[in-house]
Amino acid sequence: MDTPFLVVIMSIVALHLAALLGGGLALGIMRLLGHAPTSIDGAEGRESIH
């Protein structure tokens, strides 16, 4: 295969991997801090202020 082509493919794979790992790391930190991930509508998972 062509070397520039391999570099492009590896760069794309590395960027996707970094994005997935970064998101997982952020989610893990949020769980450690006690903030459960909310649903899409945002209504569940919030605590009442009352």
C-alpha positions as a Markdown table, in Angstrom:
| # | Residue | x | y | z |
|---|---|---|---|---|
| 1 | Met | 0.0 | 0.0 | 0.0 |
| 2 | Asp | 0.9 | 3.6 | -0.4 |
| 3 | Thr | 2.6 | 5.1 | 2.7 |
| 4 | Pro | 0.6 | 8.4 | 2.7 |
| 5 | Phe | -2.6 | 6.4 | 2.4 |
| 6 | Leu | -1.6 | 4.4 | 5.5 |
| 7 | Val | -0.8 | 7.5 | 7.4 |
| 8 | Val | -4.2 | 9.0 | 6.6 |
| 9 | Ile | -6.0 | 5.8 | 7.7 |
| 10 | Met | -4.0 | 5.5 | 10.9 |
| 11 | Ser | -4.6 | 9.2 | 11.7 |
| 12 | Ile | -8.4 | 8.7 | 11.3 |
| 13 | Val | -8.4 | 5.6 | 13.4 |
| 14 | Ala | -6.3 | 7.4 | 16.1 |
| 15 | Leu | -8.6 | 10.4 | 16.2 |
| 16 | His | -11.7 | 8.1 | 16.6 |
| 17 | Leu | -10.0 | 6.1 | 19.3 |
| 18 | Ala | -8.9 | 9.3 | 21.2 |
| 19 | Ala | -12.5 | 10.6 | 21.0 |
| 20 | Leu | -14.0 | 7.4 | 22.3 |
| 21 | Leu | -11.4 | 7.2 | 25.2 |
| 22 | Gly | -11.8 | 10.8 | 26.0 |
| 23 | Gly | -15.6 | 10.5 | 26.3 |
| 24 | Gly | -15.3 | 7.4 | 28.4 |
| 25 | Leu | -12.8 | 9.1 | 30.7 |
| 26 | Ala | -15.1 | 12.1 | 31.1 |
| 27 | Leu | -18.0 | 9.8 | 31.9 |
| 28 | Gly | -15.9 | 7.9 | 34.4 |
| 29 | Ile | -14.9 | 11.1 | 36.1 |
| 30 | Met | -18.5 | 12.3 | 36.3 |
| 31 | Arg | -19.5 | 9.1 | 37.9 |
| 32 | Leu | -16.7 | 9.3 | 40.4 |
| 33 | Leu | -17.8 | 12.9 | 41.3 |
| 34 | Gly | -21.3 | 11.6 | 41.9 |
| 35 | His | -23.0 | 13.0 | 38.8 |
| 36 | Ala | -25.0 | 10.3 | 37.1 |
| 37 | Pro | -25.4 | 10.7 | 33.3 |
| 38 | Thr | -28.8 | 12.0 | 32.4 |
| 39 | Ser | -31.2 | 10.8 | 29.8 |
| 40 | Ile | -31.6 | 12.7 | 26.5 |
| 41 | Asp | -34.5 | 14.8 | 27.7 |
| 42 | Gly | -32.5 | 15.7 | 30.9 |
| 43 | Ala | -35.5 | 15.3 | 33.2 |
| 44 | Glu | -34.2 | 12.1 | 34.9 |
| 45 | Gly | -31.2 | 12.1 | 37.1 |
| 46 | Arg | -31.6 | 15.6 | 38.5 |
| 47 | Glu | -32.1 | 16.1 | 42.1 |
| 48 | Ser | -34.9 | 18.3 | 43.4 |
| 49 | Ile | -33.9 | 21.6 | 45.0 |
| 50 | His | -36.9 | 21.6 | 47.4 |
